[in-house]
Amino acid sequence: MKKIVIQGGYKLHGSINISGSKNASLPILASTLLIDKKIILENVPIVKDILTMVNLLETLGKKIKIKKNKLEITSKNKKKYFAKYDLVKTMRAGILVIGPLLAKFNSAKVSLPGGCAIGARPVDLHLDFLSKSGYDNKILKGYVVSKKINLKDKICYTFKKISVGATENLIIAASLAKGTTILKNCATEPEIKDLIDFLNKTGCKINYQSNRTIKIIGVPKINETNYTVMFDRIEAGTYLIAAALTEGKIKIKNVDPKIIKTEIKILRKIGAKISLKSNEIRITGKKKIKNLNIKTAPYPGFPTDLQAQIMVLLCKAQKKSEIQENIFENRFMHVAELNRMGAKIYTKGNKAVIGGGTTFLGAELMATDLRAS
């Protein structure tokens, strides 16, 4: 799809089922490289990154059948550990296959990842752990080349900074390792818990401990299972913000409100009326939108993937607001596009100051990244 044409001026109304989470599905899919037996995944969103991951896994020896939002994954009798640039270049999640390949075959050659141009996503955290675990790692002609040297039976590793992708990769890498792995200063996003729940259902031994610590006891083999992927909390948050923005009235289903309580709390502060049930959220947007200062942060803080959307809403507030972006250093590219529509936003470093009272006008715009689009 090269363009989307939007006719504005409408209030959102009605109900919608929220899709399965792309960000949970990708690491779960990568982890199936550990497993020789049949895996069935349900509630998987069939979007481009998922199809790219499916293609990548098939080049690495998997056979995958897709039927609506259900994937049946089996193994061909082939041992492959080379993830080509052509597949990995379009998504940052491609690096997640290095963990299971090393756990399974003690060797991997994986292209450095691509993805949206919202900031650097270095793989140094992944490689630092692997080096300290007993793998030799080199970057050669754009590829990470790793192999076993002398694996340790007990590892205690502290992340230099919180990283979702590195946490996921290292959980997967440690699942088949001999002995015990302790990971500290881990990311605690719900998608990571979903990965852990999936792996534990196959027979792995992984548990959260206090203070961002995860303990993994390696197992010799993993069993087949059926698993349903969690809902997409960013999609849910986007619809909630859109309802608040348009003075809409919507019901979103297939959600767990407890997982997005930070987003709900902020939307209530801005002025939206929200009621909750166990798997449902109802929201009514109000004409009066209150200004607010927001900082993005690792979970359970406000997610960077909703920063662009909440910025649009704050443009309609009565007074000035401020957003501080603490995750990615280049995630204000949408500011120039919003200003083309009449917004009054300026940036300074990792802060955006948003003037209120905007009346948006239609314009031709550039899509800067997935969530901002």
Secondary structure by P-SEA (a helix, b strand, c coil): ccccccccccccbbbbbbcccaaaaaaaaaaccccccbbbbccccccaaaaaaaaaaaaabbbbbbcccbbbbbbcccccccccccccccccccccaaaaaaaccccccccbbbccccccccaaaaaaaaaaabbbbbbccccbbbbbcccccbbbbbbccccaaaaaaaaaaacccccbbbbccccccaaaaaaaaaaaaabbbbbbcccbbbbbbbbcccccbbbbbbccaaaaaaaaaaaaaacccccccccccccaaaaaaaaaaabbbbbbcccbbbbbbbcbbbbbbbbbbccccccccaaaaaaaaaccccbbbbbbbccccccccaaaaaaaacccccccccbbbbbcccbbbbbbccccccccc
